[in-house]
Amino acid sequence: MSLSIAVLAVGDELINGEMSDTNTARIASALGEYGYRLRDSLTIGDSLEEISEALQDLARKRDVVIVTGGLGPTADDLTAQAAALAFASPVERNVSAFELIRDHFARTGRTMHRRDEKQAFLPAGAVPLPNPSGTAPGFLLRRAGSTLYFLPGVPAEMERMLRETVLT
C-alpha cells in the first residue's frame, strides 16, 4: 500500500509574491527518491483559522502531511497554535523542545532571547524534532489517522530535517 502524502506550506510571504515556495518542490523531489508521490499541496497565509482548517482537511484525506513554515519566534508564526486548535489540543511548553532551542543557542554562542521560548510551545502530545541548522524545532503529531510533520519554512533547515528525520 502506498502512502498518500500532502504538503502544506505556510506564510504570507509565499502568497503575496515576496518569496517563492521552493519547499514543496524540494519535498516532492525528495519523496520521489524514496518512491513516494505527493498527492496534494496547498499554500496558505499566516491565518490561525485558515491553517487550522487546512490541517484538519489534509489530515482527514492523507496518511502523511508535511507542513513547512510558521514555527519561528515572531507574532505571525502561528503553525503550532493552529495545530493545537485544529486537533483540540492545549498548547504547552514542551521541555524537550525548549532544551533543543537552548542547546542550539549554546552551540552557536548566541544569546537566547525570551521571544525564542515561543518556539517551545507546542500542542500537547507533540514530539519535538531537532533542527540542527536553526532555532525552531519541528514536531510530529499523530491525529485523525494521519502523521503530521511540522518543519521550519527556511528551505535549508526544512530540507535537512526532511532528509535526516522524516525520510529516515
C-alpha positions as a LaTeX table, in Angstrom:
\begin{tabular}{lrrr}
\hline
Residue & $x$ (\AA) & $y$ (\AA) & $z$ (\AA) \\
\hline
Met1 & 0.00 & 0.00 & 0.00 \\
Ser2 & 1.39 & 3.40 & $-0.89$ \\
Leu3 & 1.11 & 6.37 & 1.42 \\
Ser4 & $-0.96$ & 9.37 & 0.41 \\
Ile5 & 1.11 & 12.45 & 1.21 \\
Ala6 & 0.30 & 16.16 & 1.24 \\
Val7 & 2.34 & 19.32 & 1.79 \\
Leu8 & 1.05 & 22.45 & 3.48 \\
Ala9 & 3.30 & 25.50 & 3.02 \\
Val10 & 2.52 & 28.35 & 5.42 \\
Gly11 & 3.42 & 32.01 & 5.11 \\
Asp12 & 2.04 & 35.31 & 3.85 \\
Glu13 & 5.34 & 35.83 & 2.01 \\
Leu14 & 4.51 & 32.80 & $-0.16$ \\
Ile15 & 1.09 & 34.02 & $-1.26$ \\
Asn16 & 1.83 & 37.72 & $-1.67$ \\
Gly17 & 4.74 & 37.23 & $-4.08$ \\
Glu18 & 7.59 & 38.17 & $-1.73$ \\
Met19 & 9.06 & 34.67 & $-1.89$ \\
Ser20 & 8.56 & 31.57 & $-4.00$ \\
Asp21 & 7.53 & 28.30 & $-2.38$ \\
Thr22 & 10.59 & 26.19 & $-3.14$ \\
Asn23 & 9.89 & 23.84 & $-0.24$ \\
Thr24 & 7.06 & 21.97 & $-1.95$ \\
Ala25 & 9.22 & 21.20 & $-4.98$ \\
Arg26 & 12.12 & 20.10 & $-2.75$ \\
Ile27 & 9.82 & 17.83 & $-0.75$ \\
Ala28 & 8.26 & 16.32 & $-3.89$ \\
Ser29 & 11.72 & 15.63 & $-5.30$ \\
Ala30 & 12.99 & 14.04 & $-2.07$ \\
Leu31 & 9.85 & 11.90 & $-1.77$ \\
Gly32 & 10.37 & 10.71 & $-5.35$ \\
Glu33 & 13.85 & 9.49 & $-4.46$ \\
Tyr34 & 12.18 & 7.16 & $-1.94$ \\
Gly35 & 9.45 & 6.02 & $-4.30$ \\
Tyr36 & 6.72 & 8.22 & $-2.81$ \\
Arg37 & 4.48 & 10.62 & $-4.68$ \\
Leu38 & 2.97 & 13.83 & $-3.44$ \\
Arg39 & $-0.84$ & 13.80 & $-3.75$ \\
Asp40 & $-1.72$ & 17.35 & $-2.62$ \\
Ser41 & $-0.01$ & 20.64 & $-1.96$ \\
Leu42 & $-1.52$ & 23.78 & $-0.53$ \\
Thr43 & $-0.02$ & 27.19 & 0.21 \\
Ile44 & $-1.76$ & 29.30 & 2.81 \\
Gly45 & $-1.12$ & 32.61 & 4.57 \\
Asp46 & $-0.48$ & 33.35 & 8.22 \\
Ser47 & $-4.06$ & 32.97 & 9.45 \\
Leu48 & $-4.70$ & 30.89 & 12.56 \\
Glu49 & $-8.15$ & 29.78 & 11.40 \\
Glu50 & $-7.13$ & 29.01 & 7.81 \\
Ile51 & $-4.08$ & 26.99 & 8.88 \\
Ser52 & $-6.24$ & 25.09 & 11.36 \\
Glu53 & $-8.90$ & 24.30 & 8.74 \\
Ala54 & $-6.27$ & 23.20 & 6.20 \\
Leu55 & $-4.65$ & 20.89 & 8.78 \\
Gln56 & $-8.00$ & 19.29 & 9.61 \\
Asp57 & $-8.86$ & 18.77 & 5.96 \\
Leu58 & $-5.48$ & 17.36 & 4.92 \\
Ala59 & $-5.25$ & 15.09 & 7.99 \\
Arg60 & $-8.64$ & 13.58 & 7.11 \\
Lys61 & $-7.63$ & 12.93 & 3.49 \\
Arg62 & $-3.96$ & 11.93 & 3.69 \\
Asp63 & $-1.81$ & 9.43 & 5.59 \\
Val64 & 1.05 & 11.92 & 5.94 \\
Val65 & 1.04 & 15.72 & 5.96 \\
Ile66 & 4.31 & 17.65 & 5.79 \\
Val67 & 3.89 & 21.23 & 6.97 \\
Thr68 & 6.51 & 23.92 & 6.39 \\
Gly69 & 6.67 & 27.38 & 7.90 \\
Gly70 & 5.26 & 29.32 & 10.81 \\
Leu71 & 7.39 & 27.79 & 13.59 \\
Gly72 & 9.60 & 30.78 & 14.43 \\
Pro73 & 9.54 & 33.31 & 17.27 \\
Thr74 & 7.60 & 36.14 & 15.60 \\
Ala75 & 3.94 & 37.08 & 16.07 \\
Asp76 & 2.98 & 35.80 & 12.61 \\
Asp77 & 4.40 & 32.31 & 13.32 \\
Leu78 & 1.11 & 30.58 & 14.14 \\
Thr79 & 1.51 & 27.00 & 12.94 \\
Ala80 & 1.93 & 25.29 & 16.34 \\
Gln81 & $-1.02$ & 27.22 & 17.75 \\
Ala82 & $-3.10$ & 26.39 & 14.66 \\
Ala83 & $-2.27$ & 22.68 & 15.03 \\
Ala84 & $-3.45$ & 22.79 & 18.63 \\
Leu85 & $-6.67$ & 24.49 & 17.54 \\
Ala86 & $-7.20$ & 22.05 & 14.66 \\
Phe87 & $-7.00$ & 18.99 & 16.88 \\
Ala88 & $-8.44$ & 20.43 & 20.11 \\
Ser89 & $-5.16$ & 20.10 & 21.99 \\
Pro90 & $-3.91$ & 22.57 & 24.56 \\
Val91 & $-0.67$ & 24.39 & 23.81 \\
Glu92 & 2.02 & 23.64 & 26.37 \\
Arg93 & 5.66 & 24.42 & 26.93 \\
Asn94 & 7.44 & 21.32 & 25.69 \\
Val95 & 10.52 & 20.73 & 27.84 \\
Ser96 & 12.34 & 18.74 & 25.16 \\
Ala97 & 11.70 & 21.43 & 22.54 \\
Phe98 & 12.95 & 24.10 & 24.95 \\
Glu99 & 16.15 & 22.10 & 25.52 \\
Leu100 & 16.69 & 21.79 & 21.75 \\
Ile101 & 16.35 & 25.57 & 21.39 \\
Arg102 & 18.60 & 26.31 & 24.37 \\
Asp103 & 21.23 & 23.86 & 23.11 \\
His104 & 21.21 & 25.49 & 19.66 \\
Phe105 & 21.98 & 28.88 & 21.19 \\
Ala106 & 24.71 & 27.39 & 23.38 \\
Arg107 & 26.29 & 25.61 & 20.37 \\
Thr108 & 26.28 & 28.74 & 18.25 \\
Gly109 & 27.43 & 31.06 & 21.03 \\
Arg110 & 24.42 & 33.31 & 20.59 \\
Thr111 & 22.20 & 34.77 & 23.27 \\
Met112 & 18.76 & 33.25 & 23.60 \\
His113 & 16.04 & 35.90 & 23.93 \\
Arg114 & 12.76 & 35.48 & 25.72 \\
Arg115 & 10.86 & 35.60 & 22.40 \\
Asp116 & 12.73 & 32.46 & 21.29 \\
Glu117 & 10.94 & 30.46 & 24.01 \\
Lys118 & 7.73 & 30.76 & 21.94 \\
Gln119 & 9.14 & 28.05 & 19.68 \\
Ala120 & 8.90 & 25.55 & 22.56 \\
Phe121 & 5.12 & 25.96 & 22.93 \\
Leu122 & 3.61 & 23.02 & 21.07 \\
Pro123 & 0.32 & 21.11 & 21.01 \\
Ala124 & 0.04 & 18.60 & 23.86 \\
Gly125 & 1.44 & 15.25 & 22.79 \\
Ala126 & 3.72 & 16.71 & 20.11 \\
Val127 & 7.09 & 15.01 & 19.66 \\
Pro128 & 9.81 & 17.62 & 19.03 \\
Leu129 & 12.10 & 17.11 & 16.04 \\
Pro130 & 15.65 & 18.50 & 16.25 \\
Asn131 & 16.64 & 21.28 & 13.88 \\
Pro132 & 20.44 & 21.08 & 13.58 \\
Ser133 & 20.57 & 24.23 & 11.43 \\
Gly134 & 18.23 & 26.66 & 13.20 \\
Thr135 & 16.42 & 27.64 & 16.36 \\
Ala136 & 12.90 & 26.37 & 15.59 \\
Pro137 & 12.49 & 22.68 & 16.32 \\
Gly138 & 9.99 & 20.83 & 14.23 \\
Phe139 & 7.45 & 18.47 & 15.72 \\
Leu140 & 5.44 & 15.37 & 14.97 \\
Leu141 & 1.75 & 14.82 & 15.67 \\
Arg142 & $-0.46$ & 11.83 & 15.02 \\
Arg143 & $-4.05$ & 12.95 & 14.64 \\
Ala144 & $-7.18$ & 12.00 & 12.68 \\
Gly145 & $-5.47$ & 8.88 & 11.30 \\
Ser146 & $-2.62$ & 10.94 & 9.87 \\
Thr147 & 1.03 & 11.54 & 10.74 \\
Leu148 & 1.85 & 15.24 & 10.54 \\
Tyr149 & 5.42 & 16.52 & 10.35 \\
Phe150 & 5.92 & 20.22 & 11.09 \\
Leu151 & 9.15 & 21.66 & 9.68 \\
Pro152 & 10.59 & 25.17 & 9.52 \\
Gly153 & 9.99 & 27.24 & 6.41 \\
Val154 & 13.65 & 28.15 & 5.87 \\
Pro155 & 14.48 & 25.92 & 2.87 \\
Ala156 & 17.91 & 24.71 & 4.03 \\
Glu157 & 16.60 & 23.89 & 7.52 \\
Met158 & 13.49 & 22.19 & 6.14 \\
Glu159 & 15.40 & 20.07 & 3.64 \\
Arg160 & 17.97 & 18.88 & 6.17 \\
Met161 & 15.26 & 17.94 & 8.67 \\
Leu162 & 13.21 & 16.23 & 5.95 \\
Arg163 & 16.14 & 14.07 & 4.92 \\
Glu164 & 17.54 & 13.40 & 8.40 \\
Thr165 & 14.31 & 12.98 & 10.36 \\
Val166 & 11.22 & 12.45 & 8.22 \\
Leu167 & 12.62 & 10.22 & 5.46 \\
Thr168 & 14.88 & 8.06 & 7.64 \\
\hline
\end{tabular}
